[in-house]
Amino acid sequence: MQIQNAPSRHAASPQQARSRGIRRATLVAICTNATLTVCQVIVGLFANAFSLVADAAHTLSDLVTDLMVLIAGQRSAHPADLNHPYGHGRIETVTTMVLGVVLAAVGIGFLWSSGLRLQAIDELPELHPAALVMALLTILAKEGLFRYTLAAGRRLKAPMLEANAWHARSDAASSLVVAAGIGGSLAGYPFLEPLAAAVVGFLILHMGVKLALKSVRELIDTGLPAEELQRLRRTIEDTPGVIGLHDMRTRRMADRVLCDAHVQVDPRLTVSEGHRISDAVYLRVRDAHPEVQDVLVHIDPEDDADLQVVPPGPIPERSEVLEVVRALLGPAAPRPQRVQIHYLGERLEVEIMIPASLDTEQLDAFGQRRQAWLKAHPHYRAIRLFYNGAP
């Protein structure tokens, strides 16, 4: 007899696995940036290349942002709690926004620096060729780190990692600027550095603004694009039992999507059947759209956006309706087994189930009282009487 191993109770959830992936990619970036910072400072001081030392300071700033990503990645994987019932995914969003602002600031810095250098081309210092070698090695390391981190960010659907990857690309661009400046100085063309800095600065500024705006849109609960909304709508509308869909809303939280929708069903279904349809909608959406983390389904008996004209006065509650039913049936009629009230179009339809049929006199009296009541009370659209003919 074969005994299968039971699944481990400590098996990692998808969120925990994702968090470990973010942590692994960020630790690689931290180690790379720490090594580059030390090497750039040593070679820069040796080769009298102050631009390389400045680039080391920029690399050091990457270490700070890498630590921010590491902490945010761990925090965002924490499960929902009382204070954060939707989880901690917005930590990633805020971190992405901060990194976007940092990128924009770096881009502005490059633009400003290039303008100053264009005004003082003749004052660029003579540099040792070792500085150019270090700058080229830095470019290769940073470009490799960019590609590795960007691939990890897309695989894990972590915009925060993607933002950090582009930050690594910006640092590679700054190293490219340094290499161009050093090479230009060695070759006698010092104007190449400020021109390259201006181009790279604009690209970095554009990417930083793009990432920051994307995070802001998420923080203000911007919905999904029209194409994704249409796919989601088709999934819900194709669920058996659903006859209409309205007031569907979506919003993003890091790599996940939250959705709530008003689903219209037959108004005379039982509560349990309506709940079953709600569960079916939830399961179909989660199966067809893995990015949707949660679906809040509100069951409606009608389209709330297309109500009839509301009669004046408040709508009667169930206790009031039961008193009306007893009065319409009369004292000689049997006690109702069940009274169902359908609130449709801000009006009432009442269905009365009694254990045995009324005689002709009782039915005539009930019919007269019912007609008089319906004319005098416009809230009531219909009152129907049924009897249980089987034991």
C-alpha positions in Angstrom: 0.0 0.0 0.0 1.3 3.4 -0.9 1.1 6.2 1.5 1.0 9.7 0.1 2.8 12.5 1.9 0.3 14.9 3.3 0.7 18.5 2.3 2.9 20.4 4.7 1.0 22.7 7.0 3.9 25.1 6.6 3.7 25.3 2.8 4.2 28.8 1.6 1.2 30.8 0.4 1.4 32.6 -3.0 1.8 35.9 -1.1 4.7 34.5 1.0 6.4 33.0 -2.1 6.0 36.4 -3.8 7.5 38.1 -0.8 10.5 35.8 -0.8 11.0 36.5 -4.5 11.0 40.2 -3.9 13.4 39.8 -1.0 15.8 37.7 -3.1 15.9 40.2 -6.0 16.4 43.1 -3.6 19.2 41.4 -1.7 21.0 40.9 -5.0 20.6 44.6 -5.7 21.9 45.5 -2.3 25.0 43.4 -2.6 25.7 44.7 -6.1 25.3 48.4 -5.1 27.4 48.0 -2.0 30.3 46.4 -4.0 30.1 49.1 -6.7 30.0 51.9 -4.1 33.2 50.8 -2.5 35.0 50.2 -5.8 33.9 53.5 -7.3 35.2 55.5 -4.3 38.5 53.7 -4.2 39.2 54.0 -8.0 37.7 57.6 -8.1 40.1 58.8 -5.4 43.0 56.9 -6.9 42.4 58.3 -10.5 41.5 61.8 -9.2 38.0 61.3 -10.8 35.6 63.3 -8.7 32.8 62.5 -11.1 33.3 58.8 -10.3 33.1 59.6 -6.6 29.9 61.5 -7.2 28.5 58.5 -9.1 29.4 56.4 -6.1 27.2 58.7 -4.0 24.4 58.1 -6.5 25.0 54.3 -6.1 24.8 54.7 -2.4 21.4 56.3 -2.8 20.3 53.1 -4.5 21.2 51.2 -1.3 18.8 53.3 0.6 16.0 52.7 -1.9 16.8 49.0 -2.0 16.4 48.8 1.8 13.0 50.6 1.3 11.9 48.0 -1.2 13.1 45.1 1.1 11.1 46.4 4.0 8.1 47.2 2.0 8.1 43.8 0.3 8.1 42.1 3.7 5.4 44.3 5.1 3.1 44.1 2.1 3.0 40.2 2.4 1.5 40.4 5.9 -2.0 39.0 6.0 -5.0 41.3 6.5 -5.7 42.4 10.1 -8.2 44.4 12.0 -6.6 47.7 11.0 -5.9 46.7 7.5 -8.8 44.4 6.4 -7.8 44.6 2.7 -4.1 43.6 3.5 -1.0 45.7 3.2 -0.5 45.8 -0.6 -0.7 49.6 -0.6 2.7 49.7 1.1 4.1 48.6 -2.3 2.2 51.4 -4.0 3.5 54.1 -1.7 7.1 52.8 -2.1 6.7 52.8 -5.8 5.5 56.4 -5.7 8.5 57.4 -3.6 10.9 55.7 -6.0 9.2 57.5 -8.9 9.7 60.8 -7.1 13.4 59.9 -6.5 13.8 59.1 -10.2 12.2 62.4 -11.2 14.6 64.2 -8.8 17.6 62.4 -10.3 16.5 63.3 -13.8 16.2 67.0 -12.8 19.6 66.8 -11.2 21.1 65.5 -14.5 19.5 68.2 -16.5 20.7 70.9 -14.0 24.2 69.4 -13.9 24.4 69.2 -17.7 23.5 72.9 -18.0 26.3 73.9 -15.6 28.9 71.7 -17.3 28.0 73.2 -20.7 29.0 76.6 -19.2 32.3 75.3 -17.8 33.6 72.8 -20.4 37.2 74.0 -20.1 37.3 73.4 -16.3 36.8 69.6 -16.5 39.7 67.9 -14.7 42.2 65.5 -16.4 41.4 62.0 -15.4 43.4 58.7 -15.2 42.3 56.0 -17.7 41.5 53.7 -14.8 38.5 55.8 -14.1 37.1 55.0 -17.6 37.6 51.3 -17.0 35.7 51.5 -13.7 32.9 53.5 -15.2 32.5 50.9 -18.0 32.5 48.0 -15.5 29.8 50.0 -13.5 27.7 50.3 -16.6 27.8 46.6 -17.2 27.0 45.7 -13.6 24.2 48.2 -13.5 22.7 47.1 -16.8 22.8 43.5 -15.7 21.2 44.4 -12.4 18.5 46.3 -14.3 17.6 43.4 -16.5 17.6 40.9 -13.6 15.4 43.1 -11.4 13.0 44.1 -14.1 12.4 40.4 -15.1 11.8 39.6 -11.4 9.4 42.5 -11.1 7.4 41.4 -14.1 7.4 37.7 -13.1 6.2 38.6 -9.5 3.9 41.3 -10.8 5.6 43.8 -8.4 5.5 47.4 -9.7 7.8 48.3 -6.8 10.5 46.0 -8.1 10.0 47.4 -11.6 10.5 50.9 -10.2 13.6 49.8 -8.5 14.9 48.3 -11.7 14.5 51.5 -13.6 16.3 53.2 -10.7 19.2 50.8 -11.4 18.9 51.8 -15.1 19.1 55.5 -14.1 22.3 54.7 -12.2 23.7 52.9 -15.2 22.8 55.9 -17.2 24.7 58.1 -14.8 27.7 55.8 -15.1 27.3 56.1 -18.9 27.4 59.9 -18.5 30.5 59.6 -16.3 32.1 57.3 -18.9 31.2 59.7 -21.7 32.7 62.6 -19.8 35.9 60.7 -18.9 36.2 59.4 -22.5 35.5 62.8 -23.9 38.1 64.4 -21.7 40.7 61.8 -22.7 39.9 62.2 -26.4 39.6 66.0 -26.3 35.8 66.3 -26.6 34.6 67.5 -23.2 31.2 68.7 -24.5 30.0 65.1 -25.0 29.4 64.6 -21.2 26.8 67.5 -20.7 25.0 66.6 -23.9 24.6 62.9 -22.9 23.6 64.0 -19.3 20.8 66.2 -20.8 19.4 63.3 -22.8 19.6 60.8 -20.0 18.2 63.2 -17.5 15.1 63.7 -19.6 14.6 60.0 -20.0 14.9 59.4 -16.2 12.6 62.3 -15.4 10.0 60.9 -17.8 10.2 57.4 -16.3 10.0 58.8 -12.7 6.9 60.9 -13.5 5.3 57.9 -15.2 5.8 55.6 -12.2 4.7 58.3 -9.7 1.5 59.0 -11.6 0.8 55.3 -11.9 1.0 55.0 -8.1 -1.1 58.0 -7.6 -3.8 56.6 -9.8 -3.8 53.4 -7.7 -3.9 55.4 -4.4 -7.0 57.3 -5.6 -8.7 54.0 -6.6 -8.6 54.4 -10.4 -10.5 51.5 -12.0 -9.3 49.0 -14.6 -9.0 49.9 -18.3 -12.1 49.5 -20.4 -10.8 46.3 -22.1 -10.2 44.5 -18.8 -13.6 45.7 -17.5 -15.3 44.3 -20.5 -13.7 40.9 -20.0 -14.6 40.9 -16.3 -18.2 41.9 -17.2 -18.6 39.0 -19.7 -17.4 36.5 -17.0 -20.1 37.7 -14.6 -22.9 38.0 -17.1 -22.2 34.5 -18.4 -22.7 32.9 -15.0 -25.9 30.8 -14.9 -28.7 32.6 -13.0 -27.4 36.1 -13.7 -29.8 38.2 -15.7 -28.2 41.6 -15.4 -25.1 43.5 -14.1 -24.8 47.1 -13.0 -22.7 49.3 -10.7 -19.5 47.3 -11.2 -16.5 48.9 -9.6 -12.8 47.9 -9.6 -9.6 49.2 -8.1 -6.0 48.0 -7.8 -3.9 47.2 -4.7 -0.3 46.5 -5.8 -0.5 43.4 -8.0 -4.1 42.6 -7.0 -7.5 43.8 -8.1 -10.6 44.3 -5.9 -14.0 44.2 -7.6 -17.6 44.7 -6.4 -20.7 44.4 -8.6 -24.5 44.5 -8.3 -25.8 41.2 -9.9 -29.4 41.1 -10.9 -31.3 37.7 -10.5 -34.9 36.6 -10.8 -36.7 38.7 -8.1 -38.6 35.7 -6.8 -35.7 33.4 -6.1 -35.2 32.2 -2.5 -32.4 33.8 -0.5 -30.4 30.6 -0.6 -30.6 30.3 -4.4 -29.5 34.0 -4.7 -26.6 33.3 -2.4 -25.6 30.3 -4.5 -25.5 32.4 -7.6 -23.4 34.9 -5.7 -20.9 32.2 -4.9 -20.9 31.0 -8.5 -20.0 34.6 -9.7 -17.2 34.8 -7.1 -15.6 31.4 -8.1 -15.9 32.1 -11.9 -14.3 35.5 -11.6 -11.4 34.2 -9.4 -10.9 31.3 -11.8 -10.9 33.3 -15.0 -9.1 36.4 -13.6 -6.3 35.3 -11.2 -5.3 39.0 -10.6 -8.7 39.6 -8.9 -8.1 39.0 -5.2 -11.6 39.6 -3.9 -15.1 40.0 -5.4 -18.0 41.5 -3.4 -21.2 40.4 -5.1 -24.4 42.3 -4.2 -27.6 40.4 -5.3 -30.3 42.6 -6.7 -33.9 41.6 -7.7 -33.9 44.4 -10.2 -31.8 47.1 -11.9 -31.5 49.8 -9.3 -30.7 52.4 -12.0 -34.1 51.8 -13.7 -36.6 52.1 -10.9 -40.3 53.0 -11.4 -41.6 56.3 -10.1 -41.5 56.2 -6.3 -44.9 56.8 -4.7 -45.1 59.4 -1.9 -44.5 58.2 1.6 -42.3 55.6 3.2 -42.3 51.9 2.1 -44.0 49.7 4.7 -41.9 47.3 6.7 -42.7 43.6 7.2 -44.4 44.0 10.5 -46.8 46.5 8.9 -47.5 44.2 5.9 -48.3 41.3 8.2 -51.0 43.4 10.0 -52.5 44.3 6.6 -52.5 40.6 5.6 -54.4 39.6 8.8 -56.9 42.4 8.2 -57.5 41.4 4.6 -58.0 37.7 5.4 -60.5 38.4 8.1 -60.8 36.7 11.6 -62.3 33.5 10.2 -59.5 32.7 7.8 -56.7 30.3 8.8 -53.4 31.7 9.9 -50.9 32.1 7.0 -48.1 29.6 6.7 -45.9 32.0 4.9 -46.0 35.6 3.7 -43.4 36.6 1.0 -42.8 40.3 0.3 -41.2 41.4 -2.9 -39.8 44.9 -2.9 -39.7 45.8 -6.6 -39.4 49.2 -8.1 -40.0 50.8 -4.6 -43.4 49.0 -4.5 -44.6 45.8 -2.8 -45.9 42.5 -4.1 -47.3 40.3 -1.4 -47.8 36.5 -1.7 -49.8 34.8 1.1 -49.7 31.0 1.6 -52.5 29.5 3.7 -52.9 25.8 4.7 -56.4 25.4 3.2 -58.6 27.1 0.6 -61.2 29.7 1.7 -64.9 29.2 1.0 -66.6 31.3 -1.7 -67.9 33.9 0.8 -64.5 34.3 2.4 -62.8 34.6 -1.1 -65.3 37.3 -2.2 -64.8 39.3 1.0 -61.0 39.0 0.6 -61.2 40.1 -3.0 -63.2 43.2 -2.2 -61.0 44.2 0.7 -57.9 43.6 -1.4 -59.2 45.8 -4.3 -60.1 48.6 -1.9 -56.7 48.4 -0.3 -54.7 48.5 -3.5 -56.6 51.6 -4.7 -56.0 53.4 -1.5 -52.3 52.4 -1.1 -50.2 52.9 -4.2 -47.2 51.3 -2.5 -48.9 47.9 -3.0 -48.7 46.7 -6.6 -50.2 43.2 -6.0 -51.5 41.0 -3.3 -51.9 37.3 -4.2 -53.4 34.4 -2.2 -52.2 30.8 -2.5 -53.2 27.7 -0.5 -51.3 24.5 0.1 -53.2 21.8 -1.7 -50.9 19.0 -0.7 -50.1 17.8 2.8 
